[in-house]
Amino acid sequence: MIVVGDVAIAAGDRFEFVGFPKAFLEKPLCINLEGAVVPRGLEPSWGVYNGPEWLESLSKFTLGPVFAANNHILDVADGIDRTRRFLHDRGMQLFGAGMCESAARNAVKVHVGQCTYVLLGFGWPVIGCVAARGNRGGVNRLEGVLARALARSALSAGKDARVVVVMHGNYEFEPYPQPAHRRLARQLIDIGAYAVVFHHPHVVGPVERYRGRTIAYSVGNWAFSHGKFFGGRLKLPSESFHQIALELGADGDVVHHARFVPPDTVRYERSEKVDAESFSLRPAFEDFDDHRYDTWFRRNRVKRKLLPVYRNPDACFGNVVRDGWVCVRQRLIDTAARVGLKRMRRG
């Protein structure tokens, strides 16, 4: 199966995918549906969504489970239920979000040849992912203790299955993982996960091999309408135009490179094996232990403006303080963007 990035196709847009190999088109594709599916006339004036025609843009592909544990699925109040029903009516499964906490935690299965994949989805509340609580709808909360527990449960339920953990995390336009997220990804591999894949930064991040398994720290976008969201103010920078797809294959993992050509074209470029000696996305920190990576990240991170560094993947008092500050900071940025005092660079 193949895991790709964010899909947010505004009403009236139609994306064209050019040059994709037939073998790629035939494998189940797991997308991140970055925003609810809404009918004409109900588009949010301030947010991200998918118009009713979004599925037509992906008609070339064989669509698999749809990830929805992101920070825009509730830009429309009933976004989760509306999207879930839309997908259900077309025989498709949603994971990572639900109308209650237990539904958000559910894993989904995909059978590809002789392989069975079990997918779990999580969203980081720090970046605006609204966590499901009890009978209140939302996303499956990204937190270390919970993620490890659900991964262990999935592993015990299907001993021959490949458990893939998909997460919406990190800050936008930060290619390097938060130390907490790298720790958690490695912990999940340690207990038996087959792969860990991250969304949200809107830029491609490094792809690390750990104990013979793959961790993709950001696959970037996949089909994201340009200049159509947040009142037309959101135009992602050119560094967001490179995007990748991670193929988890029976004979090894492969990264496929593609490029977005505004306003609505995605061109296939090339593929490369993740374990190849010449692999282009191998990180400089691949062999670093946690302590050494902490130091490296503080020196090399891209997003620095009053943003805290997260080191502990589990709930703790220090993270509560950091969460509060990030929330206040984002509200100030959103207010400045609404009144035109700040350029829109988020999604």
C-alpha positions as CSV (number, residue, x, y, z in Angstrom):
1,M,0.0,0.0,0.0
2,I,1.0,3.6,-0.4
3,V,0.7,6.5,2.1
4,V,0.5,10.1,0.8
5,G,0.0,13.5,2.2
6,D,-2.7,16.2,2.5
7,V,-5.7,16.4,0.2
8,A,-7.7,19.6,0.2
9,I,-9.4,20.3,-3.1
10,A,-11.7,23.4,-3.1
11,A,-15.1,23.4,-4.8
12,G,-14.7,23.7,-8.6
13,D,-11.1,22.6,-8.7
14,R,-10.0,19.5,-10.6
15,F,-6.5,18.1,-10.1
16,E,-4.6,16.3,-12.9
17,F,-2.0,13.6,-12.0
18,V,0.5,13.2,-14.8
19,G,3.0,10.4,-15.5
20,F,2.2,8.0,-12.6
21,P,3.2,4.4,-13.3
22,K,0.4,1.9,-13.7
23,A,1.7,-0.2,-10.8
24,F,1.4,2.9,-8.6
25,L,-2.2,3.5,-9.6
26,E,-3.2,-0.1,-8.8
27,K,-2.1,-0.1,-5.2
28,P,-4.3,1.1,-2.3
29,L,-3.7,4.8,-1.6
30,C,-4.0,6.1,1.9
31,I,-4.6,9.9,1.9
32,N,-4.9,12.5,4.6
33,L,-8.2,14.2,3.9
34,E,-7.2,17.6,5.2
35,G,-10.7,19.1,5.8
36,A,-14.2,17.8,5.7
37,V,-16.2,16.9,2.6
38,V,-18.8,19.6,2.2
39,P,-21.5,20.3,-0.4
40,R,-21.7,23.5,-2.4
41,G,-22.8,26.5,-0.4
42,L,-21.5,25.2,3.0
43,E,-17.8,25.9,2.5
44,P,-16.2,27.5,5.6
45,S,-15.2,31.1,5.0
46,W,-12.2,30.6,7.3
47,G,-10.7,27.2,7.0
48,V,-9.8,24.2,4.8
49,Y,-12.3,21.7,3.3
50,N,-12.9,19.4,0.3
51,G,-15.5,20.2,-2.2
52,P,-18.0,17.5,-3.4
53,E,-15.9,16.9,-6.6
54,W,-12.6,16.0,-4.7
55,L,-13.0,12.3,-5.4
56,E,-13.1,12.9,-9.2
57,S,-9.6,14.3,-9.0
58,L,-8.3,11.1,-7.5
59,S,-10.3,8.8,-9.9
60,K,-7.0,7.4,-11.4
61,F,-6.0,5.9,-8.1
62,T,-7.2,2.9,-6.1
63,L,-8.2,4.6,-2.9
64,G,-7.8,2.8,0.5
65,P,-8.6,4.0,4.0
66,V,-8.8,7.7,4.6
67,F,-6.9,9.4,7.4
68,A,-8.8,12.2,9.2
69,A,-7.0,12.9,12.4
70,N,-6.0,16.4,11.4
71,N,-6.5,20.0,12.5
72,H,-9.0,20.9,9.8
73,I,-11.5,18.1,9.8
74,L,-13.7,20.2,12.2
75,D,-13.4,23.5,10.4
76,V,-17.0,22.6,9.6
77,A,-18.9,21.8,12.8
78,D,-20.2,18.4,11.7
79,G,-17.2,17.7,9.5
80,I,-16.4,14.2,10.9
81,D,-19.9,12.8,10.6
82,R,-20.5,14.4,7.2
83,T,-17.2,13.0,5.9
84,R,-17.7,9.6,7.5
85,R,-21.1,9.2,5.8
86,F,-19.8,10.4,2.4
87,L,-17.0,7.8,2.6
88,H,-19.3,5.0,3.9
89,D,-21.7,5.5,1.1
90,R,-18.8,4.8,-1.3
91,G,-17.5,1.8,0.5
92,M,-14.5,3.6,2.0
93,Q,-13.2,3.7,5.6
94,L,-12.2,6.6,7.7
95,F,-9.7,6.3,10.6
96,G,-8.1,8.5,13.2
97,A,-11.3,10.4,13.9
98,G,-14.8,9.5,14.9
99,M,-18.1,10.6,16.5
100,C,-16.8,9.4,19.9
101,E,-13.5,8.5,21.6
102,S,-13.8,4.8,20.9
103,A,-14.6,5.3,17.2
104,A,-11.6,7.6,16.8
105,R,-9.3,4.9,18.2
106,N,-10.5,2.2,15.8
107,A,-7.9,0.7,13.5
108,V,-8.7,-0.3,9.9
109,K,-7.4,-3.2,7.8
110,V,-6.2,-3.3,4.2
111,H,-5.4,-6.5,2.4
112,V,-2.7,-6.2,-0.3
113,G,-1.7,-9.5,-1.9
114,Q,-0.4,-11.7,0.8
115,C,0.0,-8.8,3.3
116,T,-2.5,-7.4,5.8
117,Y,-1.9,-3.8,6.9
118,V,-3.5,-2.4,10.1
119,L,-3.6,1.4,10.3
120,L,-3.9,3.5,13.4
121,G,-4.3,7.3,13.2
122,F,-3.4,10.1,15.7
123,G,-3.6,13.9,15.7
124,W,-1.6,16.3,17.9
125,P,-3.8,18.7,19.9
126,V,-1.0,21.2,20.1
127,I,-1.5,22.1,16.4
128,G,-5.3,22.4,16.6
129,C,-6.4,18.7,16.3
130,V,-9.6,18.5,18.5
131,A,-9.4,15.4,20.5
132,A,-12.4,13.1,20.9
133,R,-13.6,12.8,24.5
134,G,-16.1,10.2,25.6
135,N,-19.1,10.7,23.4
136,R,-17.8,13.9,21.9
137,G,-16.4,13.6,18.4
138,G,-12.9,14.5,17.4
139,V,-9.6,12.9,16.5
140,N,-7.6,10.2,18.2
141,R,-5.2,12.2,20.5
142,L,-1.5,11.9,19.8
143,E,0.0,11.0,23.1
144,G,2.7,8.5,23.9
145,V,1.1,6.2,26.4
146,L,-2.1,5.9,24.3
147,A,-0.3,5.4,21.0
148,R,1.9,2.6,22.5
149,A,-1.1,0.9,24.1
150,L,-3.2,1.0,20.9
151,A,-0.3,-0.2,18.8
152,R,0.3,-3.2,21.2
153,S,-3.4,-4.0,21.0
154,A,-3.3,-4.0,17.2
155,L,-0.2,-6.1,17.2
156,S,-1.7,-8.7,19.5
157,A,-5.0,-8.8,17.5
158,G,-3.2,-9.6,14.2
159,K,0.1,-11.3,14.7
160,D,1.0,-11.5,11.0
161,A,-0.3,-8.0,10.2
162,R,1.8,-5.0,9.4
163,V,0.8,-2.2,11.9
164,V,1.3,1.2,10.4
165,V,0.9,4.3,12.6
166,V,-0.1,7.5,10.9
167,M,0.3,10.8,12.8
168,H,-0.6,14.5,12.2
169,G,2.1,16.2,14.2
170,N,5.0,18.8,14.4
171,Y,4.8,22.4,13.4
172,E,4.0,23.7,9.9
173,F,7.0,24.0,7.6
174,E,9.3,22.2,10.1
175,P,10.9,19.3,8.2
176,Y,12.7,17.8,11.2
177,P,10.7,15.9,13.9
178,Q,10.2,17.1,17.3
179,P,12.4,15.1,19.7
180,A,9.3,13.8,21.4
181,H,7.8,12.5,18.1
182,R,11.1,10.9,17.0
183,R,11.2,9.1,20.4
184,L,7.7,7.9,20.1
185,A,8.1,6.7,16.5
186,R,11.1,4.7,17.6
187,Q,9.3,3.3,20.6
188,L,6.5,2.2,18.3
189,I,9.0,0.4,16.0
190,D,10.5,-1.2,19.1
191,I,7.2,-2.8,20.1
192,G,6.6,-4.1,16.6
193,A,5.1,-1.4,14.3
194,Y,6.0,-1.9,10.7
195,A,6.2,1.8,9.8
196,V,5.4,5.3,11.1
197,V,4.3,8.2,8.8
198,F,3.8,11.9,9.7
199,H,1.7,14.6,8.1
200,H,1.1,18.3,8.7
201,P,4.3,20.3,8.0
202,H,3.4,20.8,4.3
203,V,7.0,20.2,3.3
204,V,8.8,16.9,2.8
205,G,10.9,15.7,5.7
206,P,13.6,13.1,6.1
207,V,12.8,9.4,5.9
208,E,14.7,7.4,8.6
209,R,15.4,3.7,8.7
210,Y,15.4,2.3,12.3
211,R,15.8,-1.4,13.0
212,G,15.1,-2.2,9.4
213,R,11.8,-0.2,9.5
214,T,10.7,3.1,7.9
215,I,9.8,6.4,9.6
216,A,8.7,9.2,7.3
217,Y,8.7,12.4,9.2
218,S,6.6,14.4,6.7
219,V,5.2,13.3,3.3
220,G,4.1,16.8,2.4
221,N,1.0,17.6,0.4
222,W,-0.7,15.5,-2.3
223,A,-3.4,17.7,-3.8
224,F,-3.8,21.1,-2.1
225,S,-5.8,23.9,-3.8
226,H,-3.6,27.0,-4.2
227,G,-5.0,30.3,-3.0
228,K,-8.5,29.0,-2.3
229,F,-8.8,28.7,1.5
230,F,-9.0,31.2,4.4
231,G,-10.7,33.7,2.1
232,G,-8.2,33.1,-0.7
233,R,-5.3,34.1,1.5
234,L,-3.6,30.7,1.9
235,K,-0.9,30.2,-0.7
236,L,1.7,27.7,0.3
237,P,5.3,28.5,-0.6
238,S,7.3,26.8,-3.4
239,E,9.1,24.5,-0.9
240,S,5.7,22.8,-0.5
241,F,5.6,21.8,-4.1
242,H,7.8,18.8,-3.6
243,Q,5.8,15.9,-2.3
244,I,6.4,12.2,-1.7
245,A,4.5,8.9,-1.5
246,L,5.7,6.1,0.8
247,E,5.1,2.7,-0.7
248,L,5.1,-0.1,1.9
249,G,5.8,-3.1,-0.3
250,A,6.2,-6.8,0.1
251,D,9.8,-6.5,-1.1
252,G,10.9,-3.4,0.7
253,D,9.8,0.2,1.0
254,V,9.9,2.8,-1.8
255,V,9.6,6.6,-1.9
256,H,8.0,8.1,-5.0
257,H,8.7,11.8,-5.7
258,A,6.2,14.1,-7.3
259,R,5.9,17.8,-7.9
260,F,2.9,20.2,-7.6
261,V,2.6,22.6,-10.6
262,P,0.1,25.4,-9.7
263,P,-2.7,25.6,-10.0
264,D,-3.8,22.0,-10.2
265,T,-1.3,19.6,-11.7
266,V,0.9,16.9,-9.9
267,R,3.7,15.4,-12.0
268,Y,5.3,12.1,-11.1
269,E,9.2,12.4,-11.1
270,R,10.9,9.3,-9.9
271,S,11.2,6.5,-7.3
272,E,13.9,5.2,-5.0
273,K,14.3,2.4,-2.5
274,V,14.4,3.6,1.1
275,D,17.3,1.2,2.0
276,A,19.4,2.1,-1.1
277,E,22.8,3.5,-0.3
278,S,22.2,6.6,-2.4
279,F,18.7,7.3,-0.9
280,S,18.2,11.1,-1.1
281,L,16.1,11.6,2.0
282,R,18.2,9.8,4.5
283,P,18.6,12.1,7.5
284,A,21.9,13.3,8.9
285,F,20.7,12.1,12.3
286,E,19.7,8.6,11.4
287,D,22.1,6.9,13.8
288,F,21.8,9.5,16.6
289,D,20.5,8.4,20.0
290,D,17.8,10.5,21.7
291,H,20.2,12.8,23.6
292,R,22.4,13.5,20.6
293,Y,19.3,14.2,18.4
294,D,17.9,16.7,21.0
295,T,21.1,18.7,20.6
296,W,21.1,18.4,16.8
297,F,17.5,19.5,16.6
298,R,17.9,22.6,18.7
299,R,20.8,23.7,16.4
300,N,19.1,22.8,13.1
301,R,15.3,23.3,13.5
302,V,13.6,25.7,11.1
303,K,10.8,27.0,13.2
304,R,12.2,29.0,16.1
305,K,10.0,32.0,16.7
306,L,8.9,31.5,20.3
307,L,8.0,27.9,19.6
308,P,8.9,25.4,22.4
309,V,10.7,22.1,21.8
310,Y,8.9,18.9,22.9
311,R,11.1,16.2,24.2
312,N,8.7,13.9,26.1
313,P,6.0,12.1,24.0
314,D,3.9,11.3,27.1
315,A,1.6,13.7,29.0
316,C,3.4,15.7,31.7
317,F,3.2,19.1,33.4
318,G,5.9,20.6,31.2
319,N,4.0,19.7,28.1
320,V,0.8,21.2,29.5
321,V,2.7,24.6,29.9
322,R,4.1,24.3,26.4
323,D,0.6,23.5,25.0
324,G,-0.9,26.6,26.6
325,W,1.7,28.9,25.2
326,V,1.5,27.5,21.7
327,C,-2.3,27.9,21.8
328,V,-2.1,31.5,22.9
329,R,0.6,32.2,20.2
330,Q,-1.6,30.6,17.5
331,R,-4.6,32.6,18.5
332,L,-2.6,35.8,18.1
333,I,-1.3,34.8,14.7
334,D,-4.8,33.8,13.5
335,T,-6.2,37.2,14.7
336,A,-3.4,39.0,12.8
337,A,-4.1,37.0,9.7
338,R,-7.8,37.7,9.8
339,V,-7.4,41.4,9.9
340,G,-4.6,41.4,7.3
341,L,-1.7,42.2,9.5
342,K,0.1,38.9,8.7
343,R,0.6,36.9,5.6
344,M,-1.2,33.6,5.6
345,R,1.2,30.7,5.6
346,R,-0.6,27.9,7.3
347,G,-2.9,25.0,6.4
